[in-house]
Structure formats: structure tokens, C-alpha cells
Amino acid sequence: MDVYIGYQPDFDGEVWPYGAAPTEDFVYVGKSQEGEVEKLLIGKKRVANRGPVFVMFSGNELGPVESVLAGDGFIVDCDESGGSEPALKQ
């Protein structure tokens, strides 16, 4: 399994169906299939004026672990400030 974390995933389909408002947590965005590779996209929009950050899992057989990967609380935001930049602990 490969894991991508960032702002521009290589994902076919609607990339952000949740509008401009920030989301409270990471949310399920969608699933796509490219040949034998399945892709599962999860994202979070931290602030209204910035794009969402994505986590994309890709692999040959995600089905058995899809419910865990897309489950509530599996991916958490370590940015306690709620801002668009990573928070640094002082």
C-alpha cells in the first residue's frame, strides 16, 4: 500500500465535494480504480480560504481494510491551532 499526504492527489473523480467551509475532522472523499490499483481519498479543510489537505491510500486490494482507513478517527489532525500551517510545540 502507498500513502500520499498533501494538497494535489493524483485522483480521478470529484476531489472535494464539501464546499468552501472547513470540516471538523478528516472526511471520506471518494474511491477510484485505475487498472488494478484502488485509491481511497480522505481529506480535511482546515480554513475557508485554503484548499484541503488529503491523505490518499492506493494499492491492489484495499477492500479488506477500507472500513478501517475511512473510519472515524483513524486519521487525526496534529495541528492543534486549527490554522493552515503546522503548529510547532514550544
GIZI-V603672 format. One record per residue. N is the residue number from 0. RES is the residue in one letter. PSI is psi in whole degrees, -180 to 180 (* if undefined). OMEGA is omega in degrees with one decimal (999 if undefined). NEAR is the number of other C-alpha atoms within 8 Angstrom. Layout:
N,RES,PSI,OMEGA,NEAR / N,RES,PSI,OMEGA,NEAR
//
This chain:
0,M,138,174.4,6 / 1,D,148,178.7,6 / 2,V,128,176.3,8 / 3,Y,134,174.6,9 / 4,I,123,179.9,9 / 5,G,-162,-172.0,8 / 6,Y,-20,-175.3,8 / 7,Q,78,-178.7,5 / 8,P,151,173.9,9 / 9,D,84,-171.3,4 / 10,F,127,175.8,8 / 11,D,135,178.6,6 / 12,G,-179,179.0,6 / 13,E,121,-173.3,6 / 14,V,-36,179.9,8 / 15,W,94,-176.7,7 / 16,P,10,-171.9,6 / 17,Y,7,177.4,5 / 18,G,-165,-172.2,5 / 19,A,-17,-176.1,6 / 20,A,146,176.4,8 / 21,P,152,174.9,9 / 22,T,149,-178.7,9 / 23,E,-44,-177.0,6 / 24,D,-179,171.3,8 / 25,F,140,-177.3,14 / 26,V,152,176.2,10 / 27,Y,128,-180.0,8 / 28,V,-46,-179.9,11 / 29,G,179,-178.0,10 / 30,K,142,176.4,8 / 31,S,165,179.8,10 / 32,Q,127,176.1,8 / 33,E,99,-174.2,7 / 34,G,-122,179.9,5 / 35,E,-3,-176.0,6 / 36,V,124,174.3,10 / 37,E,143,177.4,14 / 38,K,134,178.7,14 / 39,L,124,-174.7,13 / 40,L,131,178.9,13 / 41,I,143,-177.2,13 / 42,G,167,176.2,12 / 43,K,132,175.3,13 / 44,K,112,-175.8,13 / 45,R,-44,-178.7,13 / 46,V,156,-173.2,11 / 47,A,-33,-174.0,9 / 48,N,11,178.2,5 / 49,R,156,176.9,8 / 50,G,163,178.6,8 / 51,P,157,170.9,10 / 52,V,140,-175.1,11 / 53,F,152,166.9,14 / 54,V,122,180.0,11 / 55,M,127,174.7,12 / 56,F,136,176.3,11 / 57,S,143,-179.5,12 / 58,G,175,-176.2,10 / 59,N,-33,-178.4,8 / 60,E,83,179.5,7 / 61,L,-15,-175.8,10 / 62,G,-50,-178.0,6 / 63,P,-23,-178.2,6 / 64,V,3,-176.2,7 / 65,E,-43,-178.0,9 / 66,S,-31,177.4,8 / 67,V,-47,-177.6,7 / 68,L,-37,-177.9,8 / 69,A,3,-176.8,11 / 70,G,156,177.8,7 / 71,D,129,173.9,7 / 72,G,-1,179.1,7 / 73,F,-39,177.0,8 / 74,I,129,-179.7,7 / 75,V,155,178.9,7 / 76,D,122,179.5,7 / 77,C,-2,179.8,6 / 78,D,94,-177.2,9 / 79,E,-17,-177.2,6 / 80,S,-19,-177.4,5 / 81,G,5,-178.9,7 / 82,G,-172,-177.5,9 / 83,S,-6,178.9,7 / 84,E,150,179.3,5 / 85,P,141,178.4,7 / 86,A,141,176.6,9 / 87,L,131,176.3,4 / 88,K,132,179.6,3 / 89,Q,*,999,2
//
